[in-house]
Amino acid sequence: MNLVEFFDMGGYALYVWSSFGATAILMIAEPLLLRTRRRNVLRRIARLIRIQTEEQS
């Protein structure tokens, strides 16, 4: 088996490599999206705490 045969994947190269690429993109995107969501939640919590302390004063 040579390198060209390996990357051809027996005629299924388009399916195999597009699936691999989609999976790689999603595995990179998920932590980035989670980090953004976490930051937004922390900001919202801080804002709620600030509002509650202002109302109690």
C-alpha positions in Angstrom: 0.0 0.0 0.0 1.4 3.3 -1.0 0.5 6.8 0.2 -1.8 7.5 -2.7 -3.8 4.4 -2.0 -4.0 5.3 1.6 -5.4 8.8 0.9 -7.8 7.4 -1.8 -9.3 5.1 0.9 -10.5 2.6 -1.7 -12.7 5.1 -3.4 -14.3 6.5 -0.3 -11.8 9.3 0.3 -14.4 12.1 -0.1 -16.7 10.6 2.6 -13.9 9.6 4.9 -11.9 12.9 4.8 -15.0 15.1 4.9 -16.2 13.2 8.0 -12.8 13.5 9.5 -12.8 17.3 8.8 -16.3 17.9 10.1 -15.4 16.0 13.3 -12.2 18.0 13.8 -14.0 21.3 13.3 -16.7 20.4 15.8 -14.1 19.2 18.3 -12.4 22.6 18.0 -15.6 24.6 18.1 -17.2 23.0 21.1 -14.7 24.2 23.7 -14.7 27.7 22.2 -18.5 27.9 22.4 -18.5 26.6 25.9 -16.0 29.2 27.0 -18.2 31.9 25.5 -21.3 30.6 27.2 -19.5 30.4 30.5 -18.3 34.0 30.3 -21.8 35.1 29.5 -23.3 33.2 32.4 -20.7 34.7 34.8 -21.4 38.2 33.5 -25.1 37.6 34.0 -24.6 36.4 37.6 -22.4 39.3 38.4 -25.0 41.7 37.0 -27.7 40.0 39.1 -25.6 40.2 42.3 -24.9 43.9 41.6 -28.6 44.6 41.1 -29.5 42.8 44.3 -26.9 44.7 46.4 -28.0 48.0 44.9 -31.6 47.2 45.9 -30.7 46.3 49.4 -28.7 49.5 50.0 
